[in-house]
Amino acid sequence: MFGGRMSDNRWKLRLLIVLLTVLVFSGTAFSVHYYYSALLAKEYRTQRQVLLDHAKLEASLIEIRLEGYIDTLHTVAEFLHEGRLDTRGNLNHLHKLVDTTLFMHLGVITPDGILHNTMGKRDVSDRDYFKGIM
């Protein structure tokens, strides 16, 4: 009888050790999983914020460049406002602007529908944008 009780206690002790081992292992696995998930979520938020900040910065730089180009075009328009548009001097100024800026081509359209640009002359009197301007 005494021997039976001892083996019963050993069985309970082994069961308790197994349960504690499973509990510790499960807790550790859950903790590692939770930490990894939280780390990934934080990294995602951080990278998203970095990308948003970068996009805002790039948009600001593009806006500044576009404002500069628009200011340049306004200056050219004010300069060309006086006298004939298609003079050789005016076209030389346009060529210099193309050489010193990122504009690929610049030109003026005379009231008769002729486009005088840095590539030559072209009749655009039948185009919708010319008709809209006139």
C-alpha positions in Angstrom: 0.0 0.0 0.0 2.8 2.4 0.9 4.5 1.6 -2.4 1.3 2.3 -4.4 0.9 5.7 -2.8 4.5 6.6 -3.6 4.0 5.8 -7.3 0.8 7.7 -7.3 2.6 10.8 -6.0 5.4 10.3 -8.5 2.8 10.2 -11.3 1.2 13.4 -10.0 4.7 15.0 -9.8 5.6 14.0 -13.3 2.2 15.3 -14.6 2.8 18.5 -12.7 6.3 18.8 -14.3 4.9 18.1 -17.8 2.1 20.7 -17.3 4.5 23.3 -16.0 6.9 22.6 -18.9 4.1 22.9 -21.4 2.9 26.1 -19.7 6.4 27.6 -19.7 7.0 26.7 -23.3 3.6 28.0 -24.4 4.1 31.3 -22.5 7.6 31.7 -24.0 6.3 31.0 -27.5 3.4 33.4 -27.0 5.8 36.1 -25.7 8.1 35.7 -28.6 5.2 35.8 -31.1 3.7 38.9 -29.4 7.1 40.7 -29.4 7.8 39.8 -33.0 4.3 41.0 -34.1 4.6 44.2 -32.1 8.1 44.8 -33.6 6.8 44.3 -37.2 3.9 46.6 -36.6 6.2 49.3 -35.2 8.6 48.9 -38.1 5.6 49.1 -40.6 4.4 52.4 -38.9 7.9 53.8 -38.9 8.6 52.9 -42.6 5.2 54.3 -43.6 5.9 57.6 -41.8 9.3 57.8 -43.4 7.8 57.3 -46.9 5.1 59.8 -46.2 7.7 62.4 -45.1 9.8 61.6 -48.1 6.8 62.0 -50.4 5.9 65.4 -48.8 9.5 66.6 -49.2 9.6 65.5 -52.9 6.2 67.2 -53.5 7.5 70.4 -52.0 10.7 70.3 -54.1 8.6 69.7 -57.3 6.3 72.5 -56.4 9.2 74.9 -55.9 10.7 73.9 -59.2 7.4 74.3 -61.0 6.9 77.7 -59.4 10.4 78.7 -60.7 9.4 77.5 -64.2 6.1 79.3 -64.1 7.9 82.5 -63.0 10.4 82.1 -65.9 7.5 81.7 -68.3 5.8 84.8 -66.9 9.0 86.8 -67.3 9.3 85.6 -70.9 5.7 86.5 -71.6 6.2 90.0 -70.2 9.4 90.4 -72.2 7.7 89.2 -75.4 4.6 91.4 -74.7 6.2 94.4 -76.4 6.4 94.5 -80.2 6.6 91.7 -82.7 6.8 88.3 -81.2 8.7 86.5 -84.0 11.8 88.7 -84.2 15.2 87.1 -84.5 16.2 88.7 -81.1 13.2 87.2 -79.3 13.9 83.7 -80.8 17.6 84.1 -79.7 16.4 84.8 -76.1 14.2 81.7 -76.3 17.2 79.6 -77.5 19.3 80.9 -74.6 16.5 79.9 -72.2 16.3 76.4 -73.6 20.0 76.1 -73.2 20.1 77.3 -69.6 16.9 75.7 -68.2 15.2 72.3 -68.3 12.7 73.5 -71.0 13.0 71.4 -74.1 11.4 73.9 -76.5 10.0 77.3 -76.2 8.1 79.3 -78.8 5.5 81.9 -79.5 2.4 81.8 -81.7 1.7 84.9 -83.8 -1.9 85.9 -84.4 -1.8 84.4 -87.9 -1.4 80.9 -86.3 2.3 80.4 -87.0 4.3 78.8 -84.1 7.9 80.2 -84.0 9.8 78.0 -81.6 13.4 76.8 -81.1 12.9 74.0 -83.6 11.6 76.2 -86.4 8.2 77.4 -87.7 4.9 75.5 -87.9 1.3 76.4 -88.8 -1.0 75.6 -85.8 -3.9 77.7 -86.8 -6.1 74.6 -87.1 -5.3 73.4 -83.6 -7.9 73.6 -80.8 -5.5 75.3 -78.4 -4.9 78.1 -80.9 -8.6 78.5 -81.6 -9.3 78.6 -77.9 -6.7 81.3 -77.4 -8.0 83.5 -80.2 
